[in-house]
């Protein structure tokens, strides 16, 4: 999971409380468009060169996507941190998308490791789990583990898959190719200059 800035300990003080501003659409939640892009210079496509400028925490069901700071081509790598419940999408080392992910349980865990995308299935239906819809499926294992569209709600879980909001899943499906790598870790916080693979 990319490192995100934390709130300063004195950021909440005895100030008058104003009503909250209108919430942005989930696709642009917390993106700070005006933030200067911090970039790590490297020719290695698997080194993190930039991270989306997100303010605060993304909540269940919210996601951010911005390709404007990344090259239009390059190696795609998807990272998933099970502890943080965050999926991040990198093109040529630049983060272009991130979301809170729905994950497996102790009984049906999401596996750790590096997985290639085996197949892509736009309108997949689970044969194993009561014909559950799994739109925008990126299959990672032949035993049924995949990234796919799903309602991402606090308290929900999967049978090991990585569920992401449908609109995020569609965007990811459009750019991902068979063979692209998905790196699933547990508590591996990374930042600028770190290698993903």
TAFENZI-V125537 format. One record per residue. N is the residue number from 1. SS is DSSP state (H for helix, E for strand, - for the rest). BURIAL is + if it has 9 or more other C-alpha atoms within 8 Angstrom, else -. D_FIRST is the distance of its C-alpha to the first C-alpha in Angstrom with 1 decimal. Layout:
n ss burial d_first
N SS BURIAL D_FIRST
N SS BURIAL D_FIRST
This chain:
n ss burial d_first
1 - + 0.0
2 E - 3.8
3 - - 6.4
4 - - 8.7
5 - - 12.4
6 - - 14.1
7 - - 17.6
8 - - 20.4
9 - - 22.4
10 - - 25.4
11 - - 24.0
12 - - 25.8
13 - - 29.4
14 - - 32.8
15 - - 32.7
16 - - 34.3
17 - - 32.0
18 - - 32.0
19 - - 31.4
20 - - 27.9
21 - - 27.7
22 - - 27.6
23 - - 24.2
24 - - 22.9
25 - - 22.6
26 - + 19.5
27 - + 18.8
28 E + 18.8
29 - + 17.6
30 - + 16.4
31 E + 16.5
32 - - 18.4
33 - - 20.6
34 - - 22.5
35 - - 19.7
36 - - 20.3
37 - - 17.8
38 - - 16.6
39 - - 16.8
40 - + 16.6
41 - - 19.6
42 - - 19.5
43 - - 21.3
44 - - 18.8
45 - + 17.2
46 - + 14.3
47 E + 13.4
48 - + 11.0
49 - + 13.8
50 E + 12.7
51 - + 10.2
52 - + 11.8
53 - + 13.7
54 E + 12.9
55 - + 14.9
56 - + 14.3
57 - - 12.5
58 - + 12.6
59 - - 15.0
60 - + 15.8
61 - + 17.4
62 - + 16.0
63 E + 14.1
64 E + 14.2
65 E + 15.5
66 - - 17.0
67 - + 18.2
68 - - 20.6
69 - - 18.8
70 - + 18.2
71 - + 21.0
72 - - 22.6
73 - - 22.3
74 - - 20.2
75 - + 18.1
76 E + 15.7
77 E + 12.5
78 E + 10.4
79 E + 7.2
80 E + 6.9
81 E + 5.6
82 - + 9.1
83 - - 9.1
84 - - 7.1
85 - + 8.7
86 E + 6.5
87 E + 7.4
88 E + 7.1
89 E + 10.4
90 E + 11.4
91 E + 15.1
92 - + 16.5
93 - + 13.3
94 E + 13.2
95 E + 10.7
96 E + 13.3
97 E + 11.9
98 E + 9.5
99 E + 10.7
100 E + 10.8
101 - + 11.8
102 E + 14.8
103 - + 14.8
104 - + 17.6
105 - + 19.6
106 - - 21.0
107 - - 23.9
108 - + 22.0
109 - + 18.6
110 - + 15.9
111 - - 16.2
112 - - 13.9
113 E - 14.4
114 E - 14.7
115 E + 16.8
116 E + 18.8
117 - + 19.6
118 - + 23.2
119 E + 24.7
120 E + 24.2
121 E + 26.2
122 E - 26.6
123 E + 28.6
124 E + 27.8
125 E + 29.3
126 - + 28.5
127 - - 31.6
128 - - 30.2
129 - - 29.2
130 - - 32.2
131 - - 31.7
132 - - 28.5
133 E - 27.5
134 E + 24.3
135 E + 24.4
136 E + 22.6
137 E + 21.8
138 E + 20.0
139 E + 21.3
140 - + 19.3
141 - + 22.0
142 - - 25.7
143 - - 25.5
144 - - 24.0
145 - + 20.1
146 E + 18.9
147 E + 16.6
148 E + 19.1
149 E + 20.1
150 - + 20.6
151 - + 21.3
152 - + 18.1
153 - - 19.7
154 - - 19.0
155 - - 20.9
156 - - 20.8
157 - - 19.5
158 - + 20.0
159 - + 21.8
160 - + 18.8
161 - + 17.8
162 E + 14.7
163 E + 16.4
164 E + 15.4
165 - + 17.9
166 H + 20.8
167 H - 20.8
168 H + 17.1
169 H + 18.1
170 H + 21.2
171 H - 19.6
172 H + 17.3
173 H + 20.4
174 H - 22.4
175 H - 20.5
176 - - 19.2
177 - - 21.8
178 - + 22.9
179 - - 21.5
180 - + 18.1
181 E + 15.4
182 E + 12.8
183 E + 10.5
184 E + 9.9
185 E + 8.7
186 - + 9.2
187 - + 7.7
188 - - 6.4
189 - - 4.8
190 E - 5.7
191 - + 7.9
192 - + 11.1
193 - + 13.2
194 - - 11.0
195 E - 12.0
196 - + 10.1
197 - - 13.4
